[in-house]
Amino acid sequence: MDRRARISAILRRVAKNEDLPGPEVSLFETGYLDSFGLPDVLSALEQEFGITIPDADLNPRKFDTIERIEEYLDSRE
């Protein structure tokens, strides 16, 4: 399973919604995710990708779209 598919699976599981927005569409503006779901997404990303997301990075804009999540993961490699 490629990285985007793994990210998508996390988002679907946390949001309990199969209708995932496109990769460049805001997860928050569409209502797909809210501020209560973000910690669950970040925790799942940490587990799935074996990373630690520092408190300094807990900015929703960094995780606003699937593309931004991928860019963030790129920066952590």
N, C-alpha and C positions, 0 to 999 in steps of 0.2 A: 504494500500500500504506500503510495507516495505521500509526501508531506502535506500537500493541500487536502488530500482525502482524509488524512489523520486529523487535521485541523477541523475540517468540515464535520467529521464524526463527533468530535468534542463539542462543537457548537450545537449540533443537532441534539445531542444528549442533554446538555445543560439547558438549552432553551425548550426542550421537549417539543420541537417543531421541525418537521422534515423539509419545509419550504425555505431553504437557505437562500438569502439574497446573493446577487452576483459578487464576484471577488472585490470589486471596487465600490460597492454600495455600503453605506454606513449601517452597521449592525444596530446602532443606537437610534439613529434618526428614523429607521424603519420600524422600530419597536421590537426587533428580533431579540435584542438583549437590553437589559437595563442595568443600573448600577448595582443591583442586588445579585445579578447573575455573573458580573465580571469577576469577583473573587473565585467563583467556582470554575470559570474558564481558565483563569490564571493558574489555579492549583492543578487543574487537569493538564494544562500545557507543561507545567513543571514536571509532572509525573511522566507524561508521554514522551517528552523530549530530554529528560534527565538534566534539566537546567534549574537554576534558582533565579527567580525574578526579584531583584532587590526593591525595597520600598521606594527608592528614588524613581523607579520606572513605573510606578502605579498611577499612570496617567491614562485615562480612557482613550485619549486621542491616539496613543500608540497602538491600541487594539481595536480601533474603530471599524476596520474592514479586514477581510481575509488577506488582502494584499499587504496591509500594514502589519498584520500578525506575522506573515511570512518574512517581511523585511526585518521585523524585530528578531525573529529566530535566526535569520542570516547574520545579524549583528552579534549574536551570542555564540556563534560557532568559532 
